[in-house]
Amino acid sequence: MSAVGNATILPPSVRPDGTIRKAIRVREGYVPQEERPLYESAGKQFAKAAAAAPRAGMESMGRPVAVSLATTAKKTEQQLRAQKKQEKKEEERRKVIEAALRDDDDD
């Protein structure tokens, strides 16, 4: 590596297949693209800040685990009840349709 003015010159190097890379001039203060942070729009920055800020009246951002588990169990129980109710309605509909078909066949 040699310095020329406000730039550094990286010497040529040899690739594994035997070909030679050219010397590269790198300006002072240059940061490679893969080392730069990703761009965030103003809206994304605002949303991130709003999510991190505590809300009025809340002691903590996260709910206690016991409350989360109780809520999850309650929702699961409600879903099971709704599923059973739906199955019961479908069975009643099938019976009505079968009865109507039998009545049509008797005519």
N, C-alpha and C positions, 0 to 999 in steps of 0.2 A: 504494500500500500504506500503510495506516495501522495503528498499534498501539493496541489498546484493552485495558487491563488486561494479562492474560497471553496475549492472542490477537492475531493479525494479520488484518486484513481486506483481502482481495484485491478490487480494484474490479471493477465490472461490465465485461464486454467484449462485442464484437460478433462474431458468427459470420459466416463467408463468405456465408451466405444472407440476412444482414440481421437475424436475430433476436438478441436480447440475452440474455447469460448473467447470472444474478443474482450479486450480491457474495457472496463466500465467506469465512467466518470460519475461520481455521486456528489451532488451539491451539499454544502454544509447545512445542517438542520433538516435534511430530507428524511421523511418517515415513510417507509414502504406501505403500500396500500393495505396489506394484510395485517399490519400493526396498528392501523388507525381505527378508532371506535366507529361503530355503525352510526349513520345519520339518523337522528330522531327529529321528526317534525315537531312544531310547537304544540300541536294538539296532543301528540303522543306524550310529550313531556308533561303537559298539563294533566292528562289522565293519570299518568304515573304518580305525580305529586298529589293529586286528589285522592288516589287510592291509599297512599302512604299516610296521609294526614288523619289524625284522630277526629272522629265525628263528635259533635256536641251531645252530651248526655251518656256517652258510652265509656265505661271504665277501661275496657280492653277491646281491641279489634276482633280477637278470636273468641268464639263461643267455647265454653267449657266442654270437654270431651263427653261428659255424662249427659249434658243437654243434647249434644249432637246425636249421640247414640239413641237417646230416648225419642228424639224427633224422627230419626230414621226408622226405628222400630214401629212408631205410630203410623208413619206413611206406608210402610210395608203392610201393616195390618189393614189399613184402609184400602190398599190396592187389592189385597186378597178378598176382602168383603165385596168390593166392586166386581171383581172377576167372578165370584160365586153368584152374585146377583145377575150378571150378564148371562152366565151359563144357564141359570134357572129360566130366564126369559126366553132364551133360545130353545130350551126343551119344551116350554109351553107353546111356542110358535110351531114347533115340529108336530106336537100333538094336535093342534088346531088344523094344520095343513093335512095331516094324515086322516083326521076325522072328515074333513071336507072332501078329500079324495075318495074315501069309502062311501060317503053319501052320494057322490057323483056316480060311482060304479053301481050303486044299488038302483039308481034311476033307470 
